[in-house]
Amino acid sequence: MDEVPIKAGKSGKGKMKQTYFWPIYGEEDEVAFTWSATKSAQHAIEQLTDFNGTLLTDGYSAYTKTVDTLSQQEHSIIHATCWVHCRRYFEKALALEPESAQQALDEMALLYKNEKHIREKEMPADKALRYRQDKSEPVVYRFFNWVHEQRQRPELLPSNPLRVALEYTAERESQLKVFLTNPHVPLDTNHLERALRVIPMGRKNYLFCWTELGAEHLGILQSLMVTCRLQGINPYYYLVDVLQRVSQHPNSQVEELIPRKWKAKFMNVALTSNLTK
């Protein structure tokens, strides 16, 4: 899960409100762009109320609050965080602390080298887990031992970017280690960031949504379009079929029209447009 800003609705003369999409990437390559007027954790809590599993996010504190809140309601949620967001903090420290920051980056590079090997060998989950535990776990524990040692350096002031990187990393140690025990958890949220690019691209084209309702509808449309691409479906053919089929389809079976299920049931018998030449 992530969050990305979008201007939607008027907040005054010549001004637009700052609102947010909270895209959620599902385990079967589906994305839902949920919309909220604020960046409050309450939206994430509401969206994940029926969720049990592993939640992979960046380091935004709202997700920690979300997991803590839902855990108190007897949900079973494991919180994992993104190594790329961790890496970015050390990249910012390169100018002032090049040697130490580079050491951290080199250790992270080893983790990604191991992940590349897993992908290239197309390892099944059980073998991927063993490989992570054999190759990546020693790197991770060595890295965090180094982090704790570096935090003891008295010359690193709170404003030092290396200090900021170390504190960010140490606070999320258990969350960054989740991938070592679950082969299905990736190291980062890059797959979601690629999927949500349509929102920043839109901000440079249509600039904003005139109303909050328009933002919600845009989220629905982008959920369908992005998921179509992830499922290998041409969005045009999908929409041509579904917009004709939906008025005759039973409400109780509406899930059959989401891209993943539509692909299995209707793609080979898709309705076409009379305007298609």
C-alpha positions as protocol buffer text, in pm:
chain_id: "A"
residue {
  index: 1
  type: MET
  ca { x: 0 y: 0 z: 0 }
}
residue {
  index: 2
  type: ASP
  ca { x: 116 y: 353 z: -74 }
}
residue {
  index: 3
  type: GLU
  ca { x: -22 y: 705 z: -93 }
}
residue {
  index: 4
  type: VAL
  ca { x: 9 y: 964 z: -369 }
}
residue {
  index: 5
  type: PRO
  ca { x: -126 y: 1322 z: -374 }
}
residue {
  index: 6
  type: ILE
  ca { x: -392 y: 1449 z: -613 }
}
residue {
  index: 7
  type: LYS
  ca { x: -558 y: 1793 z: -627 }
}
residue {
  index: 8
  type: ALA
  ca { x: -935 y: 1750 z: -604 }
}
residue {
  index: 9
  type: GLY
  ca { x: -1215 y: 1994 z: -520 }
}
residue {
  index: 10
  type: LYS
  ca { x: -1198 y: 2367 z: -453 }
}
residue {
  index: 11
  type: SER
  ca { x: -1067 y: 2497 z: -121 }
}
residue {
  index: 12
  type: GLY
  ca { x: -1114 y: 2864 z: -208 }
}
residue {
  index: 13
  type: LYS
  ca { x: -1089 y: 3105 z: -496 }
}
residue {
  index: 14
  type: GLY
  ca { x: -829 y: 2972 z: -738 }
}
residue {
  index: 15
  type: LYS
  ca { x: -718 y: 2697 z: -497 }
}
residue {
  index: 16
  type: MET
  ca { x: -761 y: 2321 z: -502 }
}
residue {
  index: 17
  type: LYS
  ca { x: -765 y: 2081 z: -209 }
}
residue {
  index: 18
  type: GLN
  ca { x: -476 y: 1846 z: -148 }
}
residue {
  index: 19
  type: THR
  ca { x: -623 y: 1495 z: -138 }
}
residue {
  index: 20
  type: TYR
  ca { x: -474 y: 1148 z: -174 }
}
residue {
  index: 21
  type: PHE
  ca { x: -503 y: 821 z: -358 }
}
residue {
  index: 22
  type: TRP
  ca { x: -404 y: 518 z: -152 }
}
residue {
  index: 23
  type: PRO
  ca { x: -330 y: 246 z: -412 }
}
residue {
  index: 24
  type: ILE
  ca { x: -338 y: -110 z: -284 }
}
residue {
  index: 25
  type: TYR
  ca { x: -156 y: -379 z: -482 }
}
residue {
  index: 26
  type: GLY
  ca { x: -305 y: -727 z: -436 }
}
residue {
  index: 27
  type: GLU
  ca { x: -126 y: -1059 z: -441 }
}
residue {
  index: 28
  type: GLU
  ca { x: -286 y: -1151 z: -776 }
}
residue {
  index: 29
  type: ASP
  ca { x: -157 y: -843 z: -962 }
}
residue {
  index: 30
  type: GLU
  ca { x: -458 y: -619 z: -908 }
}
residue {
  index: 31
  type: VAL
  ca { x: -452 y: -252 z: -802 }
}
residue {
  index: 32
  type: ALA
  ca { x: -725 y: -51 z: -631 }
}
residue {
  index: 33
  type: PHE
  ca { x: -682 y: 327 z: -622 }
}
residue {
  index: 34
  type: THR
  ca { x: -880 y: 419 z: -312 }
}
residue {
  index: 35
  type: TRP
  ca { x: -929 y: 792 z: -248 }
}
residue {
  index: 36
  type: SER
  ca { x: -927 y: 996 z: 72 }
}
residue {
  index: 37
  type: ALA
  ca { x: -959 y: 1366 z: 147 }
}
residue {
  index: 38
  type: THR
  ca { x: -671 y: 1341 z: 395 }
}
residue {
  index: 39
  type: LYS
  ca { x: -348 y: 1152 z: 462 }
}
residue {
  index: 40
  type: SER
  ca { x: -483 y: 1022 z: 793 }
}
residue {
  index: 41
  type: ALA
  ca { x: -427 y: 662 z: 898 }
}
residue {
  index: 42
  type: GLN
  ca { x: -803 y: 626 z: 939 }
}
residue {
  index: 43
  type: HIS
  ca { x: -845 y: 571 z: 566 }
}
residue {
  index: 44
  type: ALA
  ca { x: -593 y: 286 z: 565 }
}
residue {
  index: 45
  type: ILE
  ca { x: -763 y: 135 z: 870 }
}
residue {
  index: 46
  type: GLU
  ca { x: -1101 y: 142 z: 695 }
}
residue {
  index: 47
  type: GLN
  ca { x: -964 y: -10 z: 373 }
}
residue {
  index: 48
  type: LEU
  ca { x: -785 y: -293 z: 554 }
}
residue {
  index: 49
  type: THR
  ca { x: -1056 y: -375 z: 809 }
}
residue {
  index: 50
  type: ASP
  ca { x: -1115 y: -725 z: 666 }
}
residue {
  index: 51
  type: PHE
  ca { x: -752 y: -788 z: 575 }
}
residue {
  index: 52
  type: ASN
  ca { x: -529 y: -1059 z: 722 }
}
residue {
  index: 53
  type: GLY
  ca { x: -182 y: -1116 z: 584 }
}
residue {
  index: 54
  type: THR
  ca { x: 136 y: -920 z: 520 }
}
residue {
  index: 55
  type: LEU
  ca { x: 120 y: -548 z: 448 }
}
residue {
  index: 56
  type: LEU
  ca { x: 420 y: -405 z: 262 }
}
residue {
  index: 57
  type: THR
  ca { x: 458 y: -27 z: 276 }
}
residue {
  index: 58
  type: ASP
  ca { x: 704 y: 258 z: 290 }
}
residue {
  index: 59
  type: GLY
  ca { x: 806 y: 401 z: 627 }
}
residue {
  index: 60
  type: TYR
  ca { x: 509 y: 635 z: 673 }
}
residue {
  index: 61
  type: SER
  ca { x: 400 y: 616 z: 1038 }
}
residue {
  index: 62
  type: ALA
  ca { x: 30 y: 592 z: 943 }
}
residue {
  index: 63
  type: TYR
  ca { x: 84 y: 231 z: 836 }
}
residue {
  index: 64
  type: THR
  ca { x: 236 y: 138 z: 1170 }
}
residue {
  index: 65
  type: LYS
  ca { x: -65 y: 294 z: 1340 }
}
residue {
  index: 66
  type: THR
  ca { x: -295 y: 105 z: 1104 }
}
residue {
  index: 67
  type: VAL
  ca { x: -136 y: -232 z: 1180 }
}
residue {
  index: 68
  type: ASP
  ca { x: -134 y: -163 z: 1555 }
}
residue {
  index: 69
  type: THR
  ca { x: -501 y: -61 z: 1549 }
}
residue {
  index: 70
  type: LEU
  ca { x: -616 y: -361 z: 1348 }
}
residue {
  index: 71
  type: SER
  ca { x: -403 y: -601 z: 1554 }
}
residue {
  index: 72
  type: GLN
  ca { x: -592 y: -488 z: 1862 }
}
residue {
  index: 73
  type: GLN
  ca { x: -911 y: -590 z: 1680 }
}
residue {
  index: 74
  type: GLU
  ca { x: -779 y: -947 z: 1647 }
}
residue {
  index: 75
  type: HIS
  ca { x: -659 y: -910 z: 1289 }
}
residue {
  index: 76
  type: SER
  ca { x: -351 y: -1107 z: 1191 }
}
residue {
  index: 77
  type: ILE
  ca { x: -132 y: -859 z: 1004 }
}
residue {
  index: 78
  type: ILE
  ca { x: 245 y: -863 z: 963 }
}
residue {
  index: 79
  type: HIS
  ca { x: 396 y: -529 z: 867 }
}
residue {
  index: 80
  type: ALA
  ca { x: 687 y: -528 z: 621 }
}
residue {
  index: 81
  type: THR
  ca { x: 864 y: -217 z: 498 }
}
residue {
  index: 82
  type: CYS
  ca { x: 1047 y: -125 z: 179 }
}
residue {
  index: 83
  type: TRP
  ca { x: 1426 y: -149 z: 147 }
}
residue {
  index: 84
  type: VAL
  ca { x: 1433 y: 106 z: -137 }
}
residue {
  index: 85
  type: HIS
  ca { x: 1292 y: 377 z: 89 }
}
residue {
  index: 86
  type: CYS
  ca { x: 1560 y: 285 z: 342 }
}
residue {
  index: 87
  type: ARG
  ca { x: 1826 y: 301 z: 72 }
}
residue {
  index: 88
  type: ARG
  ca { x: 1720 y: 653 z: -29 }
}
residue {
  index: 89
  type: TYR
  ca { x: 1808 y: 789 z: 313 }
}
residue {
  index: 90
  type: PHE
  ca { x: 2164 y: 655 z: 284 }
}
residue {
  index: 91
  type: GLU
  ca { x: 2192 y: 797 z: -68 }
}
residue {
  index: 92
  type: LYS
  ca { x: 2114 y: 1139 z: 78 }
}
residue {
  index: 93
  type: ALA
  ca { x: 2399 y: 1090 z: 324 }
}
residue {
  index: 94
  type: LEU
  ca { x: 2663 y: 1019 z: 57 }
}
residue {
  index: 95
  type: ALA
  ca { x: 2771 y: 1382 z: 21 }
}
residue {
  index: 96
  type: LEU
  ca { x: 2848 y: 1433 z: 390 }
}
residue {
  index: 97
  type: GLU
  ca { x: 2940 y: 1078 z: 497 }
}
residue {
  index: 98
  type: PRO
  ca { x: 3053 y: 905 z: 177 }
}
residue {
  index: 99
  type: GLU
  ca { x: 3242 y: 612 z: 333 }
}
residue {
  index: 100
  type: SER
  ca { x: 2978 y: 506 z: 586 }
}
residue {
  index: 101
  type: ALA
  ca { x: 2683 y: 568 z: 356 }
}
residue {
  index: 102
  type: GLN
  ca { x: 2848 y: 371 z: 75 }
}
residue {
  index: 103
  type: GLN
  ca { x: 2910 y: 80 z: 313 }
}
residue {
  index: 104
  type: ALA
  ca { x: 2536 y: 64 z: 383 }
}
residue {
  index: 105
  type: LEU
  ca { x: 2453 y: 84 z: 12 }
}
residue {
  index: 106
  type: ASP
  ca { x: 2699 y: -196 z: -67 }
}
residue {
  index: 107
  type: GLU
  ca { x: 2531 y: -425 z: 186 }
}
residue {
  index: 108
  type: MET
  ca { x: 2189 y: -355 z: 35 }
}
residue {
  index: 109
  type: ALA
  ca { x: 2330 y: -422 z: -311 }
}
residue {
  index: 110
  type: LEU
  ca { x: 2414 y: -776 z: -196 }
}
residue {
  index: 111
  type: LEU
  ca { x: 2049 y: -833 z: -104 }
}
residue {
  index: 112
  type: TYR
  ca { x: 1936 y: -724 z: -450 }
}
residue {
  index: 113
  type: LYS
  ca { x: 2202 y: -943 z: -610 }
}
residue {
  index: 114
  type: ASN
  ca { x: 2054 y: -1240 z: -424 }
}
residue {
  index: 115
  type: GLU
  ca { x: 1702 y: -1145 z: -535 }
}
residue {
  index: 116
  type: LYS
  ca { x: 1818 y: -1124 z: -896 }
}
residue {
  index: 117
  type: HIS
  ca { x: 1962 y: -1475 z: -867 }
}
residue {
  index: 118
  type: ILE
  ca { x: 1629 y: -1604 z: -730 }
}
residue {
  index: 119
  type: ARG
  ca { x: 1440 y: -1449 z: -1023 }
}
residue {
  index: 120
  type: GLU
  ca { x: 1683 y: -1573 z: -1286 }
}
residue {
  index: 121
  type: LYS
  ca { x: 1667 y: -1928 z: -1151 }
}
residue {
  index: 122
  type: GLU
  ca { x: 1287 y: -1902 z: -1119 }
}
residue {
  index: 123
  type: MET
  ca { x: 1306 y: -2062 z: -776 }
}
residue {
  index: 124
  type: PRO
  ca { x: 984 y: -2194 z: -620 }
}
residue {
  index: 125
  type: ALA
  ca { x: 884 y: -2039 z: -288 }
}
residue {
  index: 126
  type: ASP
  ca { x: 1045 y: -2303 z: -65 }
}
residue {
  index: 127
  type: LYS
  ca { x: 1383 y: -2284 z: -241 }
}
residue {
  index: 128
  type: ALA
  ca { x: 1368 y: -1903 z: -255 }
}
residue {
  index: 129
  type: LEU
  ca { x: 1312 y: -1894 z: 122 }
}
residue {
  index: 130
  type: ARG
  ca { x: 1607 y: -2124 z: 189 }
}
residue {
  index: 131
  type: TYR
  ca { x: 1825 y: -1917 z: -43 }
}
residue {
  index: 132
  type: ARG
  ca { x: 1728 y: -1595 z: 137 }
}
residue {
  index: 133
  type: GLN
  ca { x: 1802 y: -1753 z: 472 }
}
residue {
  index: 134
  type: ASP
  ca { x: 2138 y: -1889 z: 355 }
}
residue {
  index: 135
  type: LYS
  ca { x: 2259 y: -1587 z: 158 }
}
residue {
  index: 136
  type: SER
  ca { x: 2063 y: -1278 z: 264 }
}
residue {
  index: 137
  type: GLU
  ca { x: 2006 y: -1336 z: 634 }
}
residue {
  index: 138
  type: PRO
  ca { x: 2377 y: -1309 z: 726 }
}
residue {
  index: 139
  type: VAL
  ca { x: 2396 y: -984 z: 526 }
}
residue {
  index: 140
  type: VAL
  ca { x: 2091 y: -840 z: 701 }
}
residue {
  index: 141
  type: TYR
  ca { x: 2214 y: -922 z: 1050 }
}
residue {
  index: 142
  type: ARG
  ca { x: 2561 y: -788 z: 971 }
}
residue {
  index: 143
  type: PHE
  ca { x: 2401 y: -471 z: 836 }
}
residue {
  index: 144
  type: PHE
  ca { x: 2191 y: -409 z: 1145 }
}
residue {
  index: 145
  type: ASN
  ca { x: 2485 y: -476 z: 1375 }
}
residue {
  index: 146
  type: TRP
  ca { x: 2669 y: -207 z: 1181 }
}
residue {
  index: 147
  type: VAL
  ca { x: 2369 y: 27 z: 1209 }
}
residue {
  index: 148
  type: HIS
  ca { x: 2362 y: -10 z: 1588 }
}
residue {
  index: 149
  type: GLU
  ca { x: 2738 y: 53 z: 1609 }
}
residue {
  index: 150
  type: GLN
  ca { x: 2715 y: 364 z: 1393 }
}
residue {
  index: 151
  type: ARG
  ca { x: 2438 y: 505 z: 1609 }
}
residue {
  index: 152
  type: GLN
  ca { x: 2685 y: 519 z: 1898 }
}
residue {
  index: 153
  type: ARG
  ca { x: 2906 y: 773 z: 1719 }
}
residue {
  index: 154
  type: PRO
  ca { x: 2886 y: 1090 z: 1930 }
}
residue {
  index: 155
  type: GLU
  ca { x: 2991 y: 1319 z: 1643 }
}
residue {
  index: 156
  type: LEU
  ca { x: 2678 y: 1238 z: 1440 }
}
residue {
  index: 157
  type: LEU
  ca { x: 2440 y: 1522 z: 1520 }
}
residue {
  index: 158
  type: PRO
  ca { x: 2061 y: 1471 z: 1487 }
}
residue {
  index: 159
  type: SER
  ca { x: 2061 y: 1680 z: 1170 }
}
residue {
  index: 160
  type: ASN
  ca { x: 2332 y: 1471 z: 1004 }
}
residue {
  index: 161
  type: PRO
  ca { x: 2176 y: 1282 z: 711 }
}
residue {
  index: 162
  type: LEU
  ca { x: 2360 y: 964 z: 811 }
}
residue {
  index: 163
  type: ARG
  ca { x: 2213 y: 990 z: 1161 }
}
residue {
  index: 164
  type: VAL
  ca { x: 1868 y: 1034 z: 1004 }
}
residue {
  index: 165
  type: ALA
  ca { x: 1923 y: 726 z: 786 }
}
residue {
  index: 166
  type: LEU
  ca { x: 2043 y: 519 z: 1081 }
}
residue {
  index: 167
  type: GLU
  ca { x: 1749 y: 617 z: 1300 }
}
residue {
  index: 168
  type: TYR
  ca { x: 1499 y: 550 z: 1020 }
}
residue {
  index: 169
  type: THR
  ca { x: 1651 y: 206 z: 961 }
}
residue {
  index: 170
  type: ALA
  ca { x: 1681 y: 106 z: 1327 }
}
residue {
  index: 171
  type: GLU
  ca { x: 1319 y: 197 z: 1400 }
}
residue {
  index: 172
  type: ARG
  ca { x: 1204 y: -39 z: 1123 }
}
residue {
  index: 173
  type: GLU
  ca { x: 1442 y: -328 z: 1182 }
}
residue {
  index: 174
  type: SER
  ca { x: 1179 y: -595 z: 1243 }
}
residue {
  index: 175
  type: GLN
  ca { x: 972 y: -475 z: 947 }
}
residue {
  index: 176
  type: LEU
  ca { x: 1270 y: -479 z: 711 }
}
residue {
  index: 177
  type: LYS
  ca { x: 1348 y: -839 z: 813 }
}
residue {
  index: 178
  type: VAL
  ca { x: 1006 y: -980 z: 722 }
}
residue {
  index: 179
  type: PHE
  ca { x: 1118 y: -1088 z: 374 }
}
residue {
  index: 180
  type: LEU
  ca { x: 1356 y: -1337 z: 539 }
}
residue {
  index: 181
  type: THR
  ca { x: 1063 y: -1542 z: 668 }
}
residue {
  index: 182
  type: ASN
  ca { x: 817 y: -1501 z: 380 }
}
residue {
  index: 183
  type: PRO
  ca { x: 933 y: -1582 z: 24 }
}
residue {
  index: 184
  type: HIS
  ca { x: 633 y: -1403 z: -126 }
}
residue {
  index: 185
  type: VAL
  ca { x: 729 y: -1064 z: 21 }
}
residue {
  index: 186
  type: PRO
  ca { x: 947 y: -857 z: -216 }
}
residue {
  index: 187
  type: LEU
  ca { x: 1226 y: -632 z: -90 }
}
residue {
  index: 188
  type: ASP
  ca { x: 1049 y: -315 z: -194 }
}
residue {
  index: 189
  type: THR
  ca { x: 731 y: -153 z: -323 }
}
residue {
  index: 190
  type: ASN
  ca { x: 874 y: -77 z: -669 }
}
residue {
  index: 191
  type: HIS
  ca { x: 602 y: -285 z: -838 }
}
residue {
  index: 192
  type: LEU
  ca { x: 338 y: -61 z: -679 }
}
residue {
  index: 193
  type: GLU
  ca { x: 528 y: 258 z: -760 }
}
residue {
  index: 194
  type: ARG
  ca { x: 538 y: 155 z: -1125 }
}
residue {
  index: 195
  type: ALA
  ca { x: 164 y: 91 z: -1119 }
}
residue {
  index: 196
  type: LEU
  ca { x: 77 y: 427 z: -962 }
}
residue {
  index: 197
  type: ARG
  ca { x: 274 y: 632 z: -1214 }
}
residue {
  index: 198
  type: VAL
  ca { x: -51 y: 705 z: -1392 }
}
residue {
  index: 199
  type: ILE
  ca { x: -140 y: 950 z: -1113 }
}
residue {
  index: 200
  type: PRO
  ca { x: 175 y: 1169 z: -1133 }
}
residue {
  index: 201
  type: MET
  ca { x: 151 y: 1152 z: -1513 }
}
residue {
  index: 202
  type: GLY
  ca { x: -209 y: 1271 z: -1490 }
}
residue {
  index: 203
  type: ARG
  ca { x: -115 y: 1563 z: -1268 }
}
residue {
  index: 204
  type: LYS
  ca { x: 97 y: 1695 z: -1555 }
}
residue {
  index: 205
  type: ASN
  ca { x: -183 y: 1652 z: -1808 }
}
residue {
  index: 206
  type: TYR
  ca { x: -523 y: 1720 z: -1652 }
}
residue {
  index: 207
  type: LEU
  ca { x: -359 y: 1886 z: -1346 }
}
residue {
  index: 208
  type: PHE
  ca { x: -642 y: 1819 z: -1099 }
}
residue {
  index: 209
  type: CYS
  ca { x: -990 y: 1677 z: -1042 }
}
residue {
  index: 210
  type: TRP
  ca { x: -1261 y: 1944 z: -1033 }
}
residue {
  index: 211
  type: THR
  ca { x: -1456 y: 1765 z: -758 }
}
residue {
  index: 212
  type: GLU
  ca { x: -1390 y: 1506 z: -489 }
}
residue {
  index: 213
  type: LEU
  ca { x: -1644 y: 1278 z: -657 }
}
residue {
  index: 214
  type: GLY
  ca { x: -1446 y: 1312 z: -979 }
}
residue {
  index: 215
  type: ALA
  ca { x: -1134 y: 1195 z: -794 }
}
residue {
  index: 216
  type: GLU
  ca { x: -1317 y: 889 z: -665 }
}
residue {
  index: 217
  type: HIS
  ca { x: -1437 y: 806 z: -1017 }
}
residue {
  index: 218
  type: LEU
  ca { x: -1086 y: 858 z: -1154 }
}
residue {
  index: 219
  type: GLY
  ca { x: -961 y: 610 z: -893 }
}
residue {
  index: 220
  type: ILE
  ca { x: -1215 y: 352 z: -1011 }
}
residue {
  index: 221
  type: LEU
  ca { x: -1120 y: 403 z: -1376 }
}
residue {
  index: 222
  type: GLN
  ca { x: -747 y: 382 z: -1307 }
}
residue {
  index: 223
  type: SER
  ca { x: -801 y: 72 z: -1093 }
}
residue {
  index: 224
  type: LEU
  ca { x: -956 y: -100 z: -1395 }
}
residue {
  index: 225
  type: MET
  ca { x: -705 y: 31 z: -1651 }
}
residue {
  index: 226
  type: VAL
  ca { x: -390 y: -43 z: -1452 }
}
residue {
  index: 227
  type: THR
  ca { x: -517 y: -386 z: -1349 }
}
residue {
  index: 228
  type: CYS
  ca { x: -596 y: -464 z: -1715 }
}
residue {
  index: 229
  type: ARG
  ca { x: -234 y: -391 z: -1807 }
}
residue {
  index: 230
  type: LEU
  ca { x: -105 y: -603 z: -1518 }
}
residue {
  index: 231
  type: GLN
  ca { x: -328 y: -890 z: -1635 }
}
residue {
  index: 232
  type: GLY
  ca { x: -216 y: -857 z: -1997 }
}
residue {
  index: 233
  type: ILE
  ca { x: -555 y: -728 z: -2112 }
}
residue {
  index: 234
  type: ASN
  ca { x: -605 y: -454 z: -2371 }
}
residue {
  index: 235
  type: PRO
  ca { x: -805 y: -192 z: -2173 }
}
residue {
  index: 236
  type: TYR
  ca { x: -996 y: -84 z: -2484 }
}
residue {
  index: 237
  type: TYR
  ca { x: -1135 y: -432 z: -2556 }
}
residue {
  index: 238
  type: TYR
  ca { x: -1215 y: -477 z: -2188 }
}
residue {
  index: 239
  type: LEU
  ca { x: -1417 y: -154 z: -2167 }
}
residue {
  index: 240
  type: VAL
  ca { x: -1598 y: -215 z: -2497 }
}
residue {
  index: 241
  type: ASP
  ca { x: -1716 y: -551 z: -2366 }
}
residue {
  index: 242
  type: VAL
  ca { x: -1795 y: -457 z: -2005 }
}
residue {
  index: 243
  type: LEU
  ca { x: -1983 y: -136 z: -2085 }
}
residue {
  index: 244
  type: GLN
  ca { x: -2218 y: -339 z: -2304 }
}
residue {
  index: 245
  type: ARG
  ca { x: -2239 y: -640 z: -2075 }
}
residue {
  index: 246
  type: VAL
  ca { x: -2284 y: -467 z: -1740 }
}
residue {
  index: 247
  type: SER
  ca { x: -2650 y: -368 z: -1785 }
}
residue {
  index: 248
  type: GLN
  ca { x: -2748 y: -733 z: -1840 }
}
residue {
  index: 249
  type: HIS
  ca { x: -2514 y: -890 z: -1585 }
}
residue {
  index: 250
  type: PRO
  ca { x: -2658 y: -999 z: -1246 }
}
residue {
  index: 251
  type: ASN
  ca { x: -2561 y: -765 z: -963 }
}
residue {
  index: 252
  type: SER
  ca { x: -2484 y: -1065 z: -743 }
}
residue {
  index: 253
  type: GLN
  ca { x: -2215 y: -1175 z: -991 }
}
residue {
  index: 254
  type: VAL
  ca { x: -2057 y: -836 z: -1056 }
}
residue {
  index: 255
  type: GLU
  ca { x: -1715 y: -967 z: -946 }
}
residue {
  index: 256
  type: GLU
  ca { x: -1703 y: -1164 z: -1271 }
}
residue {
  index: 257
  type: LEU
  ca { x: -1648 y: -832 z: -1450 }
}
residue {
  index: 258
  type: ILE
  ca { x: -1328 y: -732 z: -1271 }
}
residue {
  index: 259
  type: PRO
  ca { x: -1034 y: -767 z: -1513 }
}
residue {
  index: 260
  type: ARG
  ca { x: -879 y: -1083 z: -1365 }
}
residue {
  index: 261
  type: LYS
  ca { x: -1205 y: -1281 z: -1365 }
}
residue {
  index: 262
  type: TRP
  ca { x: -1328 y: -1125 z: -1690 }
}
residue {
  index: 263
  type: LYS
  ca { x: -1011 y: -1250 z: -1858 }
}
residue {
  index: 264
  type: ALA
  ca { x: -1090 y: -1610 z: -1764 }
}
residue {
  index: 265
  type: LYS
  ca { x: -1463 y: -1602 z: -1844 }
}
residue {
  index: 266
  type: PHE
  ca { x: -1530 y: -1345 z: -2116 }
}
residue {
  index: 267
  type: MET
  ca { x: -1211 y: -1240 z: -2297 }
}
residue {
  index: 268
  type: ASN
  ca { x: -1242 y: -1510 z: -2565 }
}
residue {
  index: 269
  type: VAL
  ca { x: -1608 y: -1422 z: -2627 }
}
residue {
  index: 270
  type: ALA
  ca { x: -1577 y: -1046 z: -2579 }
}
residue {
  index: 271
  type: LEU
  ca { x: -1845 y: -820 z: -2718 }
}
residue {
  index: 272
  type: THR
  ca { x: -1725 y: -577 z: -2985 }
}
residue {
  index: 273
  type: SER
  ca { x: -1836 y: -233 z: -3092 }
}
residue {
  index: 274
  type: ASN
  ca { x: -2038 y: -166 z: -3409 }
}
residue {
  index: 275
  type: LEU
  ca { x: -1805 y: 127 z: -3466 }
}
residue {
  index: 276
  type: THR
  ca { x: -1496 y: -95 z: -3484 }
}
residue {
  index: 277
  type: LYS
  ca { x: -1369 y: -131 z: -3837 }
}
